[in-house]
């Protein structure tokens, strides 16, 4: 089997129809399609406000800025994520304070956050918030995180870039904390090509986010009047049209992804050298990627090469942020600082995963992994 993609968007005539509707008008930015998309995104997260932006990264940056975090402050976050969840702090000269993750869910460990907050010294006094990530679509332990943030007077940010459609104890991802984001890169549950959205119940934060995404204009400003430093983080009408069509189809898209994940769960169940994704109690997972963990990290390169030779692309997901060269140089991180993160990062592997994978394609991937069992035993 050849040309099996690692990921692929799911685009139909409905997406093309709405994009063409926008192209038939003179309004390509700042128009009704963006507003429609925002209303739909807010409804998914059960939030009062949604502010469309040019990427999930832009959304995180806007939240950090809108919450008033800046030089001298520190925020506790995870070293196991896409790098944007940490970089967004650095944009505002906020220091990321990493704590290790849970070995089963790969999400930030609330107990380790509590330990960090009990530490003495100047670092504790500078900690102003927590930024947690719903890794691979699996919700973090938000009830614990909300309790910790409330007890210590901290801001709480949800990076739900990978978890649109997921929920915990009946609450949708994107609804936790002071603010959250969704992201819409082509490998996500829905796509706008590039894009993101800020989600919040705070009127003040929403107003600030709208200003920051639009070059710092105030709500009553003239076209070229700017009341603060802002950015060009707007989402175009074309991107929003694609997003509206995708959100109209959200339940269909999530069901397709759930079916592919179920096929993988069944096909990988008896392969001894790997572990399929874990699922925490009370969580409904909307699948972003399908990531397995190898029981022996030393086997990963062999597994990747074996699959590549048989037409199956894979990718290590994710590398540890603190061991990337920039973070080592900037903060002095070294191997051994966060051992669970490092062990997970060295042994995880994303398999081909997208809405329109067939059962035969999933079975082919699983068969190739099964065929390697004897060589790895």
C-alpha positions in Angstrom: 0.0 0.0 0.0 1.6 3.3 -1.1 0.9 7.0 -0.7 -0.7 6.6 2.7 -0.8 10.1 4.2 0.0 10.8 7.8 -2.8 13.3 8.0 -5.3 14.9 5.6 -8.2 17.5 5.7 -11.8 16.5 5.0 -13.1 19.0 2.5 -16.5 18.7 0.7 -18.6 20.7 -1.7 -20.1 22.6 1.3 -16.7 24.1 2.1 -16.2 25.1 -1.5 -19.7 26.6 -1.6 -19.2 28.9 1.3 -15.7 30.0 0.2 -17.2 30.8 -3.2 -20.0 32.8 -1.5 -17.3 35.0 0.2 -15.5 35.4 -3.2 -18.7 36.7 -4.7 -18.7 39.6 -2.3 -16.3 42.5 -1.9 -15.8 41.7 1.8 -12.8 39.4 2.3 -11.9 40.5 5.9 -13.8 41.6 9.0 -17.2 40.6 7.7 -20.2 38.5 8.6 -18.6 35.1 8.0 -16.0 35.7 10.8 -18.9 36.7 13.1 -20.8 33.6 12.1 -17.8 31.4 12.7 -17.2 33.0 16.1 -20.7 32.4 17.2 -20.5 28.7 16.2 -17.2 28.2 18.0 -18.5 29.9 21.2 -21.4 27.5 21.2 -19.2 24.4 20.9 -17.2 25.5 23.9 -20.3 26.9 25.8 -18.5 30.2 26.1 -19.9 33.8 26.0 -17.2 35.0 23.6 -15.1 33.7 20.8 -12.6 35.8 19.0 -11.2 34.4 15.7 -7.5 34.8 15.1 -4.9 33.8 12.5 -3.6 30.8 14.4 -3.8 28.9 17.7 -0.4 30.4 18.6 -1.7 33.9 18.0 -4.6 33.1 20.3 -2.4 32.0 23.1 -0.2 35.1 22.7 -3.3 37.3 22.8 -4.5 35.5 26.0 -1.1 36.0 27.8 -1.1 39.6 26.8 -4.8 40.2 27.7 -4.3 38.7 31.2 -1.6 41.2 31.9 1.2 38.7 32.2 4.6 40.2 31.4 8.3 40.6 32.4 9.1 39.3 35.8 6.1 36.9 35.8 6.3 33.1 35.5 3.6 30.6 34.4 3.6 26.8 35.2 3.2 24.8 32.0 4.1 21.4 30.4 7.3 20.5 28.7 5.4 17.9 26.6 3.4 19.8 23.9 3.7 21.6 20.6 6.2 24.3 21.3 3.6 27.2 20.8 2.2 26.5 24.3 5.5 27.6 25.8 6.7 30.1 23.2 3.6 32.2 23.7 4.9 33.0 27.2 8.3 34.0 25.9 6.7 36.5 23.5 5.8 38.6 26.6 9.0 37.8 28.5 7.1 35.5 30.9 9.2 32.6 32.2 7.8 29.1 31.6 8.1 27.0 34.7 7.9 23.4 33.5 6.6 20.5 35.7 6.5 16.9 34.6 3.6 15.0 33.1 1.5 12.0 34.0 2.9 8.8 32.5 -0.5 7.5 31.3 -2.3 10.6 29.9 0.8 12.6 29.0 -0.9 15.7 30.4 0.5 18.0 33.0 0.5 16.4 36.5 -1.5 18.5 39.0 0.3 17.1 42.0 3.6 18.4 40.6 2.0 21.8 40.1 1.1 21.7 43.8 4.7 20.8 44.7 6.0 23.7 42.6 3.7 26.1 44.4 4.9 25.0 47.8 8.5 25.8 46.9 10.1 28.7 48.7 11.9 31.7 47.2 11.5 34.3 44.6 10.3 32.0 41.9 7.2 31.1 43.8 6.3 34.7 44.2 6.6 35.3 40.4 4.2 32.5 39.4 1.0 34.1 38.2 -0.7 31.4 36.2 -1.0 27.9 34.9 -1.1 27.0 31.2 -2.2 23.4 30.6 -2.7 21.5 27.4 -5.2 18.9 26.3 -2.6 16.7 24.7 -3.6 14.8 21.6 -7.3 15.7 22.3 -7.3 14.1 25.8 -8.6 16.6 28.5 -6.2 17.6 31.2 -7.5 17.1 34.8 -9.3 20.4 34.8 -11.2 20.1 38.0 -7.9 19.7 39.9 -6.3 22.6 37.9 -9.2 24.9 38.6 -9.1 24.1 42.3 -5.3 24.8 42.4 -5.7 28.1 40.5 -8.5 29.3 42.8 -6.6 28.3 45.9 -3.4 30.2 44.9 -5.0 33.1 43.0 -3.6 32.1 39.6 -4.7 32.7 36.1 -5.7 29.5 34.3 -5.2 29.1 30.5 -6.5 26.1 28.5 -4.6 25.2 25.4 -7.3 23.2 23.8 -5.8 23.5 20.3 -6.0 19.7 19.9 -9.3 19.0 21.7 -12.2 20.6 20.0 -15.1 18.3 20.6 -13.6 16.6 23.7 -15.2 16.9 27.1 -14.5 16.1 30.8 -17.4 15.2 33.1 -19.8 16.7 30.6 -18.0 20.0 30.2 -16.5 20.7 26.7 -12.9 21.4 26.3 -12.4 25.1 25.7 -14.7 25.9 28.6 -12.1 25.7 31.4 -10.1 28.5 33.0 -10.0 32.2 32.4 -9.6 31.7 28.6 -8.9 28.9 26.1 -8.1 28.5 22.5 -9.0 26.2 19.6 -6.7 25.8 16.6 -7.5 24.8 13.0 -4.4 23.6 11.2 -5.2 21.1 8.5 -4.5 18.0 10.7 -7.0 19.2 13.4 -10.5 18.0 14.0 -11.7 20.8 11.8 -9.6 23.2 9.7 -9.7 26.7 8.4 -6.3 26.2 6.6 -4.6 28.3 9.2 -6.5 29.8 12.1 -7.6 29.8 15.7 -10.1 31.2 18.2 -9.8 32.7 21.7 -12.6 31.5 24.1 -13.6 33.3 27.3 -16.6 34.3 29.4 -14.9 37.6 30.4 -16.2 40.7 28.6 -13.0 42.6 29.4 -10.7 39.9 28.2 -12.8 39.5 25.0 -12.7 43.2 24.3 -8.9 43.2 24.8 -8.5 40.2 22.6 -10.5 41.9 19.8 -8.3 44.9 20.1 -5.0 43.0 20.2 -5.8 40.9 17.1 -6.6 44.1 15.1 -3.5 46.3 15.6 -4.6 47.6 19.0 -7.7 49.4 17.8 -10.3 50.2 20.5 -14.0 49.3 20.2 -14.9 52.9 19.3 -11.7 53.8 17.4 -11.6 55.4 14.0 -10.0 53.1 11.3 -6.5 54.3 11.8 -6.7 55.1 15.6 -4.9 52.7 17.8 -5.1 52.8 21.6 -2.5 50.1 22.4 0.2 48.0 20.9 -1.5 45.3 18.9 -0.9 42.7 16.1 -2.3 41.7 12.8 -3.8 38.4 14.0 -7.1 38.7 12.1 -8.8 35.7 10.4 -10.0 36.3 6.9 -13.5 35.8 5.6 -12.2 33.0 3.4 -10.7 31.1 6.3 -13.9 31.7 8.4 -16.1 30.3 5.6 -14.1 27.1 5.5 -14.5 26.9 9.3 -18.2 27.5 9.2 -18.7 24.6 6.8 -16.5 22.4 9.0 -18.4 23.3 12.2 -21.7 22.5 10.4 -20.3 19.0 9.9 -18.6 18.8 13.3 -20.5 15.7 14.6 -19.9 13.9 11.3 -16.1 14.7 11.4 -15.8 13.6 15.0 -17.6 10.4 14.3 -15.3 9.6 11.5 -12.2 10.1 13.6 -13.7 8.1 16.4 -14.3 5.2 14.0 -10.6 5.3 12.8 -9.4 5.3 16.4 -11.7 2.4 17.3 -10.2 0.4 14.4 -6.7 1.1 15.6 -7.6 0.2 19.2 -8.9 -3.2 18.0 -6.0 -3.8 15.6 -3.3 -2.9 18.1 -4.7 -4.6 21.1 -2.6 -7.7 21.1 0.7 -6.2 19.9 3.0 -6.8 22.8 5.7 -4.2 22.3 3.4 -1.1 22.2 0.7 0.6 24.2 -2.3 2.3 22.5 -3.5 5.7 23.8 -4.9 5.8 27.4 -8.3 7.3 28.2 -9.0 8.8 31.6 -12.2 8.2 33.4 -14.9 10.8 32.7 -13.3 12.0 29.5 -14.8 11.9 26.0 -11.9 12.2 23.5 -12.2 13.9 20.1 -9.2 12.5 18.3 -6.5 14.8 17.0 -3.8 12.3 16.3 -3.4 8.6 17.1 -0.2 8.2 19.1 1.2 4.9 20.4 3.9 4.4 22.9 6.6 1.8 22.5 7.6 -0.1 25.6 11.2 0.0 24.6 12.2 3.5 23.4 15.3 2.0 21.7 13.0 0.3 19.2 11.5 3.5 17.8 13.9 4.0 14.9 13.6 0.4 13.8 9.8 0.6 13.9 9.8 3.8 11.9 12.1 2.4 9.3 10.1 -0.8 9.0 6.9 1.1 8.4 8.5 3.6 6.0 9.8 0.7 3.8 6.2 -0.5 3.7 4.6 2.8 2.7 3.5 3.9 6.2 4.6 7.3 7.3 5.1 8.0 11.1 6.4 10.9 13.2 7.7 11.2 16.7 5.1 13.1 18.8 6.2 15.3 20.6 9.8 16.0 21.4 10.4 17.4 24.9 10.3 21.2 24.7 12.9 21.8 27.4 15.5 19.8 25.5 15.2 21.8 22.3 18.4 23.8 21.7 16.9 27.2 22.2 15.4 26.3 25.6 18.7 24.6 26.7 20.6 27.7 25.8 18.1 30.2 27.2 17.3 28.4 30.5 20.0 25.8 31.0 17.7 22.8 30.8 19.4 19.4 30.6 18.5 15.7 30.3 17.0 14.4 33.5 15.2 17.5 34.4 11.8 16.0 33.6 12.2 12.3 33.4 8.6 11.2 32.6 8.4 13.8 29.8 11.7 12.6 28.4 10.8 8.9 28.6 7.4 9.6 26.8 9.0 11.9 24.2 11.6 9.2 23.3 9.0 6.4 22.9 5.9 7.9 21.3 5.0 7.6 17.6 2.1 9.1 15.6 0.5 6.7 13.1 -1.4 7.7 9.9 -4.7 9.2 11.1 -7.4 11.2 9.3 -11.2 11.2 8.8 -11.3 9.3 5.6 -8.9 6.4 6.4 -10.5 3.1 5.5 -10.7 0.1 7.7 -8.4 -1.7 5.2 -5.8 1.0 5.5 -5.9 0.9 9.3 -5.7 -2.9 9.2 -2.7 -2.6 6.9 -0.8 -0.4 9.4 -1.7 -2.7 12.2 -0.6 -5.8 10.2 2.8 -4.2 9.5 3.2 -3.5 13.2 2.2 -7.0 14.1 4.6 -8.5 11.6 7.5 -6.7 13.4 6.7 -8.4 16.7 9.1 -11.3 16.4 12.0 -9.1 15.4 11.5 -6.9 18.5 11.0 -9.7 21.0 
